[in-house]
Amino acid sequence: MNTRKILFVVSADVPNGVAPVSTGPRKDYVALIETLQPAVLDRTRARQSAIGRLVERWFGIAVAQAVLAFWQRNAYDIVITDGEHIAIPLALMLKAVSATIAHVTIGHRLSTPKKRPFFRWLRVHSHITRIALHSKLQYEIATSDLGIPKDQLTVIPWQADTGFWHPRPIPEERLVSSAGLEHRDYPTLFRAVDGLDAHVVVGAASHWSRQPNTALAAARPSNVTVDSFDHAGLREVFARSAVVVVPLFDVDFQAGITTILEAMAMGKAVIVTQAAGQTDVIEDRRLVTRRPSSRPRSVSLLRELAEQSGVPVEPNGLYVPPNDPAALRSAIEYLLDHPDERARLGAAARRTVERFMSVEHFAARMRAWVEGTRSADATWRRADTAVAAGR
């Protein structure tokens, strides 16, 4: 059993470091707290500190948490940060003093223009011992474009709470639903469903995304309703839906993954835009054509997991090309008119999440990744030597 002392820096409010009881889905950070039993530095604790409040005022809460984690580092063997927004400022401080504490982070999207210089030029990953990514494309970008060594990286699938998001005995309606804000291409969805013989409900809300709400900015057909829902309300909408659509702009990370996995866990047939970074969880039996990419298409994460487990890969949803309302409408109409195919895809989607992508799977994989972390002293010396040599 791992007995090292762990500090977990969480982008959430976790009063007194105890995972709160919730009537909603079990959160990833809750599962990690229960699995790792770390000390917790959440936003509430950061704001209880005078220094934390001062830093937040000037630089934001993420930097405030990074500063407090840096000051407390000598009391712990490992610091875990739940995103690069905290990991980058913490790594800069650790690098400045040549600290040797192990630092593990969850990387969501390392490739944005604001983050790239920290990895390519400042090499902050010299003081991030291990990074868990969620998509194969982000892994490829991290190694080929950002120069992060492969032995510091892994790909851990994102998750859904299969206990909360589960099939419900509610008759399906001729209803198409969608949800979320992160890089959602609702204008394409609205063009696709204009005049469609079905009601369309969009839950255009997010607990953390700062992306603009394209559902409010786009012209809305008369059969479309835009609203916001809490988790229980969204589960009710999904339960009544015949089809769940996740329309995406063509971005390089797994935008929409939470909504996709939640709908899959409910046994729903899901249609997803095959964006550059969203190719890892849907298995489409059809050949989907998208614009040429400069990167060769790698084996999907789902296929890798299935092969490792010795189970067959099942068709579990449909992909459509980016910015293609005609292809999206065709996929929606097909599933609306073929209930047996919807049921097959939905059942396979549920099995996919149960087998590979539950919140319990996520916590277990993260625990193994954290417990495999050794002293990063040698790794950092190699990285700093390479920089000094101009490599």
C-alpha positions, 0 to 999 in steps of 0.5 A: 500500500502506498503510504506517501503523503499526498496533497491534492489541489482541487479546482472545486470547493471541498469543505474541510477536505471531505468529499461532500455527499451529493445527490448528483453524479459522483465527481472525479475528484470525489473518487480520487479523494476517496481512493488516494486519501490525500490532504486537500487544498481546494478553493475554499481553503485557499480563500481562507488564507490571507495570502491566498485571497491576495494572490487571487485578487491579482492573478486568480484562484488557480495561481493562489492555489499553486502558491499555497501548494508551493509553500506547503510542498515540504510537508508532502511527498507528492502534489497532485494538481487537477489541471494544467491551469494550476500545474503550470504556475506551480511547476514554474515555482518549483523550477525556480528553486530546483525543488525535487518533490514529485508533481502529478497533474491531469492535462486537459488541453496542453496545446492552446496558444497561451500554454504552448510557450510554457512547455516548448520554451520554458519547459515547465514539464521538467517539474511536472513528474507525470501528466495524465491526458484524456485523448490520443491526439493531446498525447501526440501533440505533447510528445511531437510538438511540445517536447514532453518525454513519453515516460512522463505521459499516459492517456487515461480515459475520461469518466462518467458515473454509471450509477447516476447516468443509467438507462431509465424505464421512460418511453422515448419520445421523438426528441433530439437533445444536446448539452454543454457549452465547450466548443459546441457548434450549435449553429450547425445543429440548428441548420441540421434540424430546421423543419425536422419532424422532431422536438430538439432540446439544448441544455446550453450550460456548463459548470466551468466552461468560459466558451461563448454560448453559441446556442443563444447567438445562432438563429433558432428554428421553431422546433428548438428549445434552449434551456439550462438544466441541473444534473437531475433535469438533464438526466430526465431530458436524456431519458426521454430522448431518442437521440443525443447529439454532441455538435463540435467545432473542429478542435484538438482535444476531447471537447464534449467528452463529459456529455458524450459519456453521460449519454452513452451511460444512459444507453442512448444512441449518440451522434458526435462531430468527429473533431480532430481531438474527438476520435477516442470513444465512439466506434462507428461502423460506417466510413466517416469522411472528414477533411485531410489531416497532417497527422496520421490517424492512430488507433482509437483509445477505445480500440486499445482498451478493448484489445487489452481487455480481450473484448470485441469493439462494438459499434456504439454511436455515429460520427459526422464530419465537422460543419456538415449540417446535411450529414448531421441531419441524415444521421439524426433522421436515420436514428429517429426512423430506426428504433432497433438500431438506436437500441443496439447502439445505445446498449453498446454505448452503455457497455462501453462506459461500464467496461472502460470509462466509469468514474471507478475506472478513472480513479483506479487508473489515476491511483496506479499512475500516482503510485508509480511515481518515483522521485523525479530528481533524475528526470529533471536533471536529464531535462535541465541538462538537455536544455543546457546543451541546446537540445 
